């Protein structure tokens, strides 16, 4: 289980920039997308959105047609893109916007270097809140550490982490 050279380089660059363990970022990426750079998943029930005009959590009327969007992007498109997980690290669009992603189109997270960077940013933030990497993994998946995803998510991430630490990614 080795990543292509471009994904491995993106993992190394993102982890170095944000001070996270590269093997842990690789384990998250393995679980999230198996290294598929263009993976995407719409999350219709996801409710946390980011207002790019106020640079704050969205607090307006839940009307996609009037949702704040970059120039020449419809509110509906931005609304749906913020509810979609993108790229190798499957960072959800609203979180990328919260962390400063200023690209017009959130599908730019499909670029391995961009996706790995925002995955590393999220891990770095979660590491400030959680001392245990297993809790960081859980929160990466669910938004907060929970016992609900131990078997389905945390256990495989931690197994991949051990493998990557031993044999590289």
QUIBELUR-V225896 format. One record per backbone hydrogen bond with DSSP energy under -0.5 kcal/mol. NH is the residue of the N-H (numbers start at 1). CO is the residue of the C=O. E is the energy in kcal/mol with one decimal. If there is no record, write none. Layout:
BEGIN
NH/CO/E  NH/CO/E
END
This chain:
BEGIN
3/169/-3.0  8/4/-2.8  9/5/-2.3  10/6/-1.9  11/7/-2.6  12/8/-2.3  13/9/-2.6  14/10/-2.8  15/11/-2.5  16/12/-2.2  17/13/-2.5  18/14/-1.7  19/15/-0.7  19/16/-0.6  20/15/-2.1  25/21/-2.3  26/22/-2.5  27/23/-1.8  28/24/-2.3  29/25/-2.5  30/26/-2.6  31/27/-2.1  32/28/-2.8  33/29/-2.7  34/29/-1.2  34/30/-0.9  35/29/-0.9  36/33/-1.5  37/35/-0.8  39/36/-1.4  41/85/-1.9  43/83/-3.5  44/42/-0.6  46/43/-1.9  49/47/-0.7  51/56/-2.8  52/50/-0.8  55/51/-1.5  56/51/-1.3  58/49/-2.7  63/61/-2.7  66/63/-1.6  67/64/-1.2  73/70/-1.9  78/74/-2.3  79/75/-2.7  80/76/-2.3  81/77/-2.6  82/78/-2.5  83/79/-0.7  83/80/-0.6  84/81/-1.3  85/41/-2.8  86/91/-2.0  87/39/-2.0  90/87/-1.0  91/86/-1.3  93/81/-0.6  93/84/-2.4  94/82/-1.9  95/92/-0.7  96/92/-2.0  97/93/-2.4  98/94/-2.4  99/95/-2.2  100/97/-1.8  101/96/-2.8  108/105/-1.7  109/106/-2.1  110/107/-2.0  111/108/-1.9  114/111/-0.7  115/111/-3.0  116/112/-2.6  117/113/-1.3  118/114/-2.3  119/115/-2.1  120/116/-2.5  121/117/-2.4  122/118/-2.0  123/119/-2.3  124/120/-2.7  125/121/-2.1  126/122/-2.5  127/123/-2.4  128/124/-0.8  128/125/-0.9  129/125/-0.6  129/126/-0.8  130/126/-2.6  135/132/-0.5  136/132/-1.9  137/133/-2.8  138/134/-2.1  139/135/-2.6  140/136/-2.4  141/137/-1.7  142/138/-2.5  143/139/-2.6  149/146/-0.7  150/147/-1.2  153/149/-2.1  154/149/-2.3  155/150/-3.1  157/153/-2.1  158/154/-2.8  159/155/-2.1  160/156/-2.6  161/157/-2.5  162/158/-2.1  163/159/-2.0  164/160/-3.0  165/161/-2.5  166/162/-1.5  167/163/-2.9  168/164/-2.2
END
